[in-house]
Amino acid sequence: MAQALEPGGTITREHGVGTLKRGLLTRQLGAASLALHHRIKDAFDPDGILNPGKVIAPRPGARPPADRG
């Protein structure tokens, strides 16, 4: 996957990123784009209950959905 990203390729396909690849998503998208993805997810899923931890890795230090009151 890292080799695919080096020349500007992608790690995504029609089924998305999945948990195996999500650690490389920042490398593919860049920090600013990933932050935008987090803001969009937060807007549509403020309680973090929709596919928790999938596709977009939780922000560092984010509370797991079970801890959200």
C-alpha positions as CSV (number, residue, x, y, z in Angstrom):
1,M,0.0,0.0,0.0
2,A,2.8,2.4,0.8
3,Q,4.3,1.7,-2.6
4,A,1.0,2.6,-4.3
5,L,0.9,5.9,-2.5
6,E,4.5,6.9,-3.3
7,P,3.9,7.7,-7.0
8,G,0.6,9.5,-6.1
9,G,-1.7,6.4,-6.3
10,T,-4.6,5.5,-4.0
11,I,-5.4,2.8,-1.4
12,T,-9.1,3.2,-1.9
13,R,-11.5,1.3,-4.2
14,E,-15.2,1.0,-4.6
15,H,-15.6,-0.6,-1.2
16,G,-13.7,2.1,0.7
17,V,-10.7,2.0,3.0
18,G,-11.5,-0.6,5.7
19,T,-9.6,-1.0,8.9
20,L,-6.5,-2.5,7.3
21,K,-5.8,0.6,5.3
22,R,-7.2,3.4,7.5
23,G,-3.8,4.0,9.1
24,L,-2.5,5.1,5.6
25,L,-5.5,7.4,5.0
26,T,-3.7,10.5,6.4
27,R,-0.8,9.8,4.1
28,Q,-3.1,9.6,1.1
29,L,-5.4,12.5,1.9
30,G,-3.2,14.8,4.0
31,A,-3.9,16.1,7.5
32,A,-6.1,19.0,6.4
33,S,-8.4,16.8,4.3
34,L,-8.7,14.2,7.0
35,A,-9.6,16.9,9.5
36,L,-12.4,18.0,7.1
37,H,-13.6,14.3,6.9
38,H,-13.7,14.3,10.7
39,R,-15.8,17.5,10.8
40,I,-18.2,16.1,8.3
41,K,-18.6,12.8,10.2
42,D,-19.1,14.8,13.5
43,A,-21.9,16.8,11.8
44,F,-23.8,13.8,10.7
45,D,-22.9,11.5,13.6
46,P,-22.3,13.6,16.7
47,D,-22.6,10.6,19.0
48,G,-20.1,8.5,17.0
49,I,-22.5,5.5,16.8
50,L,-22.4,4.9,13.0
51,N,-19.7,2.4,12.2
52,P,-17.5,3.5,15.1
53,G,-13.8,3.3,14.3
54,K,-14.4,2.3,10.7
55,V,-13.3,4.1,7.5
56,I,-12.0,7.2,9.4
57,A,-9.9,6.3,12.4
58,P,-11.0,8.1,15.5
59,R,-9.1,11.3,16.4
60,P,-6.3,10.8,18.8
61,G,-7.7,11.2,22.3
62,A,-11.3,10.8,21.2
63,R,-13.6,9.0,23.6
64,P,-15.1,5.7,22.4
65,P,-18.8,5.9,21.7
66,A,-19.6,3.8,24.8
67,D,-18.2,6.6,27.0
68,R,-20.3,9.3,25.4
69,G,-23.0,10.3,27.8
